[in-house]
Amino acid sequence: MKSASSRKGFADFNLLYSLMPSKFVLKLKAMERLKRNSLVVQDKLLSENNTIEIVVDNEKRVPQVGQYSKAGQQLRVDFIKDTTEVSLEHLSNQVEFEDNKQLKGNIENFIGMSQLPTGIIGPIVIDGQNAKGSFYAPLATSEGTLVASYARGARACRQSGEISAICLKEGVQRSPIFKFANLKQVFQFTKWIEQEQSKFNSIVQQTSNYAELIKVELNVEGNQVIINLEYTTGDASGQNMVTFASQALCEYILANCPVEPEYWFLESNYSGDKKATVLSFTSVRGRKVSAEITLKKEVVRDTLKTTPELMFTYWQTSFMGASKCGAIGAQGHFANGLAAIFIACGQDVACVSEASVGITRMEVDGNGDLYCTVTLPNLIVGTVGGGTSLPTQKECLEIMDCYGTGKAKKFAEICGALCLAGEISIIAALSAGHFAAAHEKHGRV
């Protein structure tokens, strides 16, 4: 089926006929501005009077019409294809997956694909250090309301300006542990490690073209020593990379250290892998990103249906609640957006356990507008390796121009901006008392 936006005049709307009852009224606004890729469909069909309203603007919003119809799906697929030049032939099931050899390194005992619906939101408009421009974010989820909520947050952000986002720091850890007979041996071991550190990076580089050892920290507990090894990993998320590098370092230590340990293990459970920890919350695991925007009070009122003061009050109250329950960090639902984009884009979804740790903060400024910011210190993401080359995951990364080398920091900043949009929407809904109604509308069959 051809893209609805690629035809001229009223032919642009032929695709919509199958979405409507037999009798309908088509309202058109600003027809003189109709041109390729400028068609934007309003949020819903007006079923009470069989009316659909189409507006034309320069926002290039994802078409909302026909949420659960084949024609509506095709309209959105065509929109993404026209806007990003990504065909989505695998994601939209135009091409069936048949190359099982491509799964090597991703799965064992393969029996088939677990299908999860994938939605799209955007544009998210970002002025970042690495992510600059308008981005459409794919979200794979079975939770009704999630995509709609993130889309609303993104809309409020772009109506107020651009989201600023910066990848501040990066580092991935592996933490081997060595057990000795007594503290005297521990002292000898730590002194030797300090003397040998200059040789470690050359050993690491023999295991990978991209891994670089940037920090070695020793943590002594009685007759045990944890060596916290921190690396950068290029554009990969890096868990395997740092594992192989750390194994090589440990083998060098065992072969050359003058003090022989009673036993050792490659991972002490100190690195924060697949868990929320205070250590990584206060430093970094993966990539640390901060994002911010100031929402205009008119946008808060008209789009989010609340006020800056109410949103600030709810944020302040929820921050206290997070503190009382012992949460590491204080945020609403980073895990929702991160799990959805991780699955869509071939990330290690179990890393949401640490990636969803972070801080959301809001304040009303002197103009009565609402300053909003999020900080995520543990974004374990990559744009090469892992599941990023699987057909649908590759397409999802390509939608954002985030597939391949040189794109990981960009992807991390998009993830930060996505979380900011999600926090804004959920806090607005809870502050206005709309949270339950939204889930009643979108989250029930």
Residue pairs with C-beta under 8 A, 6 or more apart in sequence:
1 15
1 74
1 78
2 78
3 78
3 79
3 81
3 82
4 12
4 13
4 14
4 15
4 16
4 39
4 75
4 78
4 79
5 12
5 36
5 37
5 38
5 39
5 78
5 79
5 82
6 36
6 78
6 82
7 14
9 34
12 34
12 39
13 26
13 54
15 71
15 74
15 75
16 26
16 52
16 65
16 66
16 71
16 75
18 69
18 71
19 45
19 52
19 65
19 66
19 69
19 71
19 72
20 45
20 50
20 52
21 50
23 50
24 50
24 51
24 52
25 49
25 50
25 51
26 51
26 52
26 54
27 51
27 52
27 53
27 54
28 54
29 53
29 54
29 55
29 56
30 55
30 56
30 57
31 56
33 56
33 57
34 56
36 82
37 60
37 82
37 83
38 56
38 57
38 58
38 60
39 54
39 56
39 63
40 54
40 55
40 56
40 57
40 59
40 60
40 61
40 63
41 52
41 54
41 61
41 63
41 64
41 65
41 75
42 52
42 53
42 54
42 55
42 64
42 65
43 64
44 64
44 65
45 52
45 65
45 66
46 52
46 53
52 65
59 123
59 158
60 83
60 123
60 134
61 122
61 123
61 155
62 76
62 79
62 80
62 120
62 121
62 122
62 136
62 151
63 72
63 75
63 76
63 79
65 72
65 75
66 72
66 73
66 75
73 92
74 92
76 120
77 88
77 91
77 92
80 86
80 88
80 120
80 136
80 399
81 87
81 88
83 136
84 136
84 398
84 399
84 401
86 395
86 398
86 399
87 94
87 395
88 94
88 395
88 399
89 95
89 395
90 97
90 391
90 392
90 395
91 118
91 138
91 392
91 395
91 396
95 391
97 113
97 391
100 110
102 389
102 390
102 391
103 110
103 390
106 386
106 387
106 390
116 140
116 141
116 142
116 343
117 140
117 141
117 142
118 138
118 139
118 140
118 344
118 392
118 396
119 138
119 139
119 140
119 141
119 147
120 136
120 137
120 138
120 139
120 147
120 399
121 136
121 137
121 139
121 147
121 150
121 151
121 154
121 421
122 134
122 135
122 136
122 137
122 151
122 154
123 134
123 135
123 136
123 154
123 158
124 134
124 135
124 136
124 137
124 154
124 157
124 158
124 163
124 414
124 417
124 418
124 421
125 133
125 134
125 135
125 157
125 158
125 161
125 162
125 163
126 132
126 133
126 134
126 135
126 162
126 163
126 164
126 165
126 413
126 414
126 417
127 162
127 163
127 164
127 165
128 163
128 164
128 165
128 166
128 167
128 291
128 410
128 413
128 417
129 165
129 166
129 167
129 409
129 413
130 167
130 409
130 410
130 412
130 413
131 165
131 410
131 411
131 413
131 414
131 417
134 158
135 400
135 414
135 417
136 399
136 400
137 150
137 154
137 341
137 399
137 400
137 414
137 418
138 341
138 344
138 345
138 396
138 399
138 400
139 146
139 147
139 150
139 337
139 340
139 341
139 344
140 340
140 341
140 343
140 344
140 396
141 147
141 336
141 339
141 340
141 343
143 336
143 443
144 439
144 442
144 443
144 444
145 438
145 439
145 441
145 442
145 443
146 336
146 337
146 340
147 340
148 438
148 442
149 422
149 425
149 426
149 429
149 438
150 336
150 337
150 418
150 421
150 422
150 425
152 303
152 304
152 425
152 428
153 420
153 421
153 422
153 423
153 424
153 425
153 426
153 428
154 418
154 421
155 303
156 295
156 299
156 300
156 303
156 304
156 421
156 424
156 425
156 428
157 163
157 293
157 295
157 417
157 420
157 421
157 424
159 296
159 299
159 303
160 293
160 294
160 295
160 296
160 299
160 369
161 293
161 294
162 293
163 291
163 292
163 293
163 417
163 420
163 421
164 291
164 292
164 293
165 289
165 290
165 291
165 292
165 413
165 414
165 416
165 417
166 289
166 290
166 291
166 413
167 287
167 288
167 289
167 409
167 412
167 413
168 284
168 288
168 289
168 290
169 284
169 287
169 288
169 377
170 232
170 284
170 286
170 287
170 288
170 409
171 214
171 215
171 230
171 231
171 232
171 283
171 284
171 285
171 286
172 230
172 231
172 232
172 233
172 237
172 238
172 239
172 241
172 242
172 285
172 286
172 380
173 228
173 229
173 230
173 231
173 242
173 271
173 272
173 273
173 280
173 285
174 229
174 231
174 242
174 243
174 245
174 246
174 266
174 267
174 271
174 273
175 226
175 227
175 228
175 229
175 267
175 268
175 269
175 270
175 271
176 226
176 227
176 229
176 246
176 249
176 250
176 264
176 265
176 266
176 267
176 268
177 224
177 225
177 226
177 227
177 264
177 265
177 267
177 268
177 270
178 189
178 224
178 225
178 227
178 253
178 261
178 263
178 264
179 223
179 224
179 261
179 262
179 263
179 264
180 186
180 189
180 223
180 224
180 225
180 259
180 261
180 262
181 223
181 262
182 223
183 222
183 223
185 223
185 259
186 220
186 222
186 223
186 224
186 225
188 258
188 259
189 225
189 257
189 259
189 261
190 218
190 220
190 225
192 257
192 258
192 259
193 216
193 218
193 227
193 253
193 257
194 218
196 253
196 256
197 216
199 252
200 213
200 216
200 249
200 252
201 212
201 213
203 245
203 248
203 249
203 252
204 211
204 212
204 213
204 231
204 245
204 248
204 249
205 211
205 212
206 248
207 241
207 244
207 245
207 247
207 248
208 233
208 241
208 244
208 245
209 234
210 233
210 234
210 235
210 236
210 241
211 231
211 232
211 233
211 234
211 238
211 241
211 242
211 244
211 245
212 231
212 232
213 229
213 230
213 231
213 245
213 249
214 230
214 231
214 232
215 228
215 229
215 230
216 227
216 228
216 229
216 230
217 227
217 228
217 230
218 225
218 226
218 227
218 228
219 225
219 226
219 227
219 228
219 270
220 226
226 268
226 270
228 270
228 271
229 242
229 245
229 246
229 249
231 238
231 241
231 242
231 245
232 238
233 241
233 242
233 382
234 384
234 405
234 408
235 382
235 383
235 384
235 404
235 405
235 406
235 407
235 408
236 382
236 384
236 385
236 386
236 408
237 286
237 347
237 348
237 351
237 380
237 381
237 382
237 385
237 386
238 286
238 380
238 382
239 273
239 348
239 351
239 380
240 385
241 385
243 266
246 266
247 266
250 264
250 266
254 260
254 261
254 264
267 273
270 279
271 285
272 279
272 280
272 285
272 354
272 378
273 354
274 350
274 351
274 353
274 354
275 353
275 354
276 328
276 329
276 353
276 354
276 356
276 357
277 328
277 354
277 357
278 328
280 354
280 357
280 377
280 378
281 328
281 329
281 357
281 358
281 377
281 378
282 377
283 377
284 377
284 378
285 354
285 377
285 378
285 380
286 351
286 354
286 355
286 378
286 379
286 380
286 381
286 412
287 379
287 380
287 381
287 408
287 409
287 412
288 375
288 376
288 377
288 378
288 379
289 375
289 376
289 379
289 412
289 413
289 415
289 416
290 373
290 374
290 375
290 376
290 416
291 373
291 374
291 413
291 416
291 417
291 419
291 420
292 371
292 372
292 373
292 374
292 420
293 371
293 372
293 373
293 420
294 365
294 369
294 370
294 371
294 372
295 304
295 308
295 369
295 370
295 371
295 372
295 424
296 369
297 307
297 308
297 367
297 368
297 369
297 370
300 306
300 307
300 308
300 311
300 370
300 428
301 307
304 311
304 424
304 425
304 428
304 432
305 428
305 432
305 434
306 428
306 431
306 432
307 431
308 364
308 368
308 369
308 370
309 364
310 431
310 432
311 362
311 370
311 424
311 427
311 428
311 431
312 362
312 363
312 364
312 370
313 431
314 427
314 430
314 431
315 360
315 361
315 362
315 427
316 362
318 330
318 332
318 427
318 430
319 330
322 329
322 330
322 331
323 330
328 357
329 357
329 358
329 359
330 359
330 360
331 356
331 358
331 359
331 360
331 374
331 419
331 423
332 360
332 422
332 423
332 426
332 427
333 422
333 423
333 426
334 355
334 356
334 357
334 358
334 374
334 376
334 419
334 422
334 423
335 352
335 356
336 422
337 415
337 418
337 419
337 421
337 422
338 352
338 355
338 356
338 379
338 415
338 418
338 419
339 349
339 352
341 347
341 415
341 418
342 348
342 349
342 351
342 352
342 355
342 381
343 349
344 392
344 393
344 396
345 388
345 393
345 396
345 397
345 402
345 411
346 386
346 387
346 388
346 389
346 390
346 393
346 394
346 396
346 397
347 380
347 381
347 382
347 386
347 387
347 388
348 380
348 386
348 387
351 380
354 378
354 380
355 376
355 378
355 379
355 380
355 381
356 376
357 376
357 377
357 378
358 374
358 375
358 376
358 377
358 378
358 419
359 374
359 375
360 372
360 373
360 374
360 423
360 427
361 372
361 373
361 374
362 370
362 371
362 372
362 373
362 427
363 370
363 371
364 370
364 371
365 371
372 420
372 423
372 424
373 420
374 416
374 419
374 420
374 423
376 415
376 416
376 419
379 412
379 415
379 416
381 408
381 411
381 412
381 415
382 388
382 408
382 411
383 397
383 402
383 403
383 404
383 405
383 407
383 408
383 410
383 411
384 404
384 405
384 408
387 393
388 394
388 397
388 403
394 403
397 403
397 407
397 411
400 410
400 411
400 414
401 407
401 410
402 410
402 411
402 414
426 435
428 434
429 435
429 438
